[in-house]
Amino acid sequence: MHTPVLIKEVLQYLDVQPNENFVDCTANGGGHTKAIMEKGGKVLAIEWDKDIFKNLNSTISVNDSYINLKNIVKENNFDHISGILFDLGMSSQQLENSGRGFTFQKDELLDMRYSTNNSLTAEYIVNNWAESELIKILKEYGEERFAQKIARNIIRQRPIKTTFQLVRAIGGKRGRIHPATRTFQALRIAVNNELDSLKRVLPDAGDILAQGGKLIVISFHSLEDRIVKNFFKNSNLNILTKKPIIASSEEIKNNPRARSAKLRAGVKK
């Protein structure tokens, strides 16, 4: 079961009123959507992963990427939007049940696509990209200081078809963070074009919000948070969170994935 993070804080900053319109751009298991609807809000829920989308229950549900936010809102005649939410974390279902190789803790085929309509897979990157390209994404998307060594190991051990084969190629000693963590993050970001998509969609979200509408973004690593912070600083929003909001110790105890969550909120001028 996917447990959404920072629900209390999301509702606090959205300040949901009955019959107001909201867009949940990353619906995942629908936890935030459900909480907004229970407060009387109407929700346009967007989910790219078709397996997760099947179980969504909202006012309007759309199986698409949030990169198409403006078109989705227009096609569904969903206007006067009082709030837009992005929860950039992965769904527990994607990690535990998708079989798409998102986690190094299970032996699965290297895929890492949120949507199977996407033609690029982690397996293709690992087995076909040049050493320089691998080093680039490991450094930029994984902030991996052993990028060059890992890229060389990957090339030496091609073909690599599964997550466990990739873990063996990465090597390294177990520490506080598993040595494969940053490589898996880098590959997932590259496969789904996550950072570029986030940079492109945030201005669109600002455009379609009604005056006084709230924008909330929950990020899970420094690369995302940096993009969100810079956008808020240079946008037509009044910032509501001088510092990012983090989960309480009680929430982290009940939902460990909330540990790295950072929430930023702003209101349209």
N, C-alpha and C positions, 0 to 999 in steps of 0.2 A: 504494500500500500504506500503510495506517495504521500508524504506529509509536507504540505506547503509551509514555508518559513515566514516568520514575522507577520502573521495574519493580523494580530491586534494592532500592530504599527501601521500596516497597510490600510486598515479600516479607519484608523485615527487620522491619517493624512488625506485620505480620499474624502472623508466626511460625507459618506453616502447618504443621500436623501431619496425618499420614495420617488420612483419613476424617472430618475436621472439616468443618463446613458453613460456607460463605461466600456472601455475596450481592454480586454485581457489578451495581450499580444503573444503570450507564451503560456497557454492554458495548462499544459501538462495534465495532471490528474483532475484538474478542475476545482481544487480546494479554494483558491482565492475567488474564483468565479462564484462558487456556491456561497461563500461568506458575503460577497457583495449583493447577491440576489436575496439572501435572507434579510438584508437590511432594506430591501425594496428596490434596489437598483436593477436596471436592465443591462445585460452584458452581451456584447459581441465578443465571442471567444475564438481566438485563432490558435490552431495547433498544426504544426508541420508534419508531425509523425502520425501516419494514418492509423497505426495500431492503437495509439493512445487516443486519437480523435474519435474512434468508434464509441468510446464510453463517455464522451462529453455530454453534459446536460446544461444548456444555457439558453438565453433568449434567442440568440442566433449563434450557430457554430460554423466555422469555416476551416476546411483542411487546406492550409496554404502557409507560406512563409510570411513572417511579419514584414519582410522587405517590401511586400506589395500592399502595405497598410493603407495608403491613400486610395488605391483602386478597390480594395476590399470594403472600405467604409462607403465609398461612392456606390458600388454595385448593390450594397445592401440598404441604401438610403438611411444610413445610420449617422445622424448629425446631432448638433447641439451636445457635444461630448464633454461631460463633466470631469472625466478622469481617464487616464491611460496608464496601464501597468505593464512593466516588463519584469518577469522573474527569470533571470538568465541561467539559472541552475538547471542541471539535467534532472530528468525524472527518474525516480527509483525504478520504475518499470523498464526504462532503457538500460539501466545498469544490470538489473536482476533477470529480466525476462526477454529482452529483445533478441539475444543471440547474435548481436552485431559487433561484438568485440570492443565495447566501450571501456571495459574493465580488464586490468591485467590479472585479476583474481580468478578469472574463469578462462578455460581454454576454448576459444571461439574463433571463427573465421574473422580476419581483419576486414572490417567494413567501415564502421563508425559514421555511417550516414544517418542523419535525422529523418530524411526522406529518401526512399528508394528511387524517386524520380531524378535524384542527383546522380550523375554518371561517374563522378570521382569517388574513389574509395581509398581507404588507408592502405589496402593491399597494393593498389596501383602506385601510390606515392612511394611506399617502401621499396618496391621492386623496380621502379622505372625512373624515378627522379635522380638527377645527377647529385654527386656528393655536395657540391656547392649549394644546391637547392635545399637539400636535407639540412645542412648546417644552418642555412638562413632561417628556416621555419623553427628549428630547434632552439635557436638563439632568440628569435623575435617572439614566437608564440609560446615557447616553453621556458624561456629565460634559463636555459640549460647551459651551465658552464662547461660541461664536458661534451658539447655539441659535436666538435670535430671528431673526437674519439668514437662517439656513438655512431655518427654517420659512416665512418670507415668500417666499424664492426658490422653495421647493417649491410653495407655493400658486399663485404666479404662473405656473409652468410646467406645471400640471396640464393634461391627464392625463399621468401618468408611468407607463409600463408596464414598462420594462426597467431593469436595473442601470446601464447607461451613460447613459440619460436622467436617472436620479437623480444620478449623479456630476456630470453637467453642471449640474444644478440646484443642487447643493451648492456648486460652484465652489471658490474658494480656491487658494492657491499650494502647490505641492509643497514639503514640508519633510521632516524626519526621519520624521514620521508622515503618511501620505496623508490629505488633508483629508476624505475620505469615511469614514475608519476608524470614528470615534465614532458617526456617524449610522447606519452599517450595524450596529454593535454594539447601539445603542439599539433599532433596529427589530427585530432578531432576538430580543432579550430581551423586547420587548413582545409580539411575535407568539406566542412560546412560554411566556410568563408565567414566565420562568426564576427570577427572584429570589423571587417569592412562593412558587413551588413548592419552592424550596430551604429557605426559612424553615419551611414546613409539614412537609417530610419529615424534617428532621434530628431533631426530637423523636421521630418514629415510629421512626427507626433506633435511637435510644437505648433506646426501650422494648423493641424485639424482640431486641436483643442479649442473649446469655447473660451472666451475671456473669463478668467477666474477658475478655469479648469486646472486640475492637478496632474502632474506627470511624476510617476514613481518608478524608479529603476532599482532592482535588487541584483547586485553583481556578486561574483564568487571568486574572482581573482584580480590581482592588481592591474592587469592589462585592461580588463573591462572597466574597472572602477576609474581608471585614469581617463578613459574616453568619456565616461559619464560626467565626471567632475569637470573636465574641460568644456564639454557641451553646456552644462548648466551655467558655467561662469561666463560664457560668451553668447547666451541665448536670450530670448525675450521672456525669461522666467524670473520671478522672485524666488530666491532659494529659501526653502523652509528648514533645511538641515545644514547648519554650518559645518558640522562633521557628520560622517555617515553614521546611521543608526545600526547598532549590532544587536544580536540576539542576547537575551538574558541567560544567565547561567542555568536557570531552570529549563528554558527551552532547549538549550544545547544538550542538557542531560537527557531530555526526552527525544530529541531529534539531532543527533550529532552532526548531520550535514549542514545545520544552521550555523556551525562554528565560524565558517568563512564568509557568511552572508553580510553584505553591506547595503543598506538602503539609503538612497538619496531621493529627495522630493523637492518639487518646485511648483509654483502656481503661475499661470499665464497672466502677464500684465494686462 
